[in-house]
Amino acid sequence: MQQERVVVAGASGLIGGALVESLRADGITVERLVRRPPRCSDEREWRPGEAPLDPELVRGASAVVNLCGASIGRLPWTPAVQRELRSSRIGPTRTLATALRALGGEAPLFVSASAVGFYGDRPGERLTETSSPGTTFLAGLSAEWERTAREGGEQVPVALLRTAPVLHPAGVLKPMITLTRFGLGGPLGSGRQIWPWISLDDEVRAIRHVIAHRLTGPVNLCGPAAASASEIGRALARAMHRPFVLPAPRWALRLGLGRAAADSLLLSDADVRPDVLLASGFAFTDGTAEAAVQRALAA
């Protein structure tokens, strides 16, 4: 029996690195696409957005996982940063979709990153995979990202990972930990806006679940219990034994970060639910944001 093989683009990031480690721990062969001459036997060089990818590099894989994209945590979102956020997602995604299109019906499952930012700012709504896109900068970028992933054509099975911010010290918690450590934690805007979230462990398990069950279409990778920005901030402050009292008004966040970043990242209200994951039998390790924060800080 042929050993399972997964090709990963974007393996150097937080999620990609953890995914590769998890797959290898279970004996799955992983090949990483890198943008430099290979240094290891499992690396394959590619130049996304500059040169085509040889379809033979992905033929026979069970899945091609695309996690490419510059960090949205690079602030403020100047016009140059916004262009980089777009090009670092659209170029690699188009390169992979084009290679998979050449394989037609023999193409592996294309598991392509997206973000819960797809839904934008939607206070009072319960958002599922069937909900329409929002109107923020990140919503528009996510919608374009997903359209590009589908350019492989109808014969290529595509799963779109609408991932929530990962509650991890190297993820969305990084700046929050710094502020909280110095006693500067507090409500962002009203603090009542709902923040989608997920733990790193569940993010990796969910991606593997998508591959194992060959799920297609949009899949919300977010925790099962809604949490407000202040609930997450207070959970972090409790875990660090620090106060949570200093508010950051909406106008100050927009002034400091720029309107696009503040509205897309911190002030957006989006009650996103993981309906597809739950319906397919996925069980979360971290059922609440507080449990995810505690696990992240204990790691």
C-alpha angles and dihedrals in degrees: 000000000000115000116247114256129196125189115211128195114190094030094150095069129089095266096036094051093049092046093051091049092050094048093048092048087063094048097258116146112239125196117192124209109220133183096227137053109300117263097181135043091248095056126097121189121231137165106212115204091012107060136013119263114239105246089217089071091068101031112119096017118130090223143359110215117202113197098154121138140111114259116273086210091079101106145233100032099229117179088263092052091047089053090050092049088055100041094046089058106034098044098053093040092052092047091053094043091052092051092048091048089060089059093054112181091003093062118122122235110289108219104190128184123242131152142241083242082086088086097053122195109341111156115192096015128114104223123207135165089278094058120110124249121271131233105248123108091257091049091055092046093049092050091051090046091055094046089053092051089056093055088095087081136238095303093062113082109224131194116191113208107211094192125194123218108287115240097224135120089248092044133050092328093063099087091034091056091052093051093044093049089059093046093254098119118123146122116320107218106323090340088219095098113115114245119200111222143171136186120243091241093054092043091058093041090050093051090050089048090054090052096044094048094036093230115185135195124032117341120187109223100198138115119277097237123066118236132184123230090252093049090055092044092049091048089055093046091050092050090050094041091236133129125264105202113105110099124209109209121224093246092053093051091050091047094049100039103024124254096269095054097038093049095043099043114023110018099038115114112208124156096198119181128200096228097151094049093048093045090053092055102262115156119203121228091203110044098177136039090239091056090049092050092049092049092047094053093044093053 
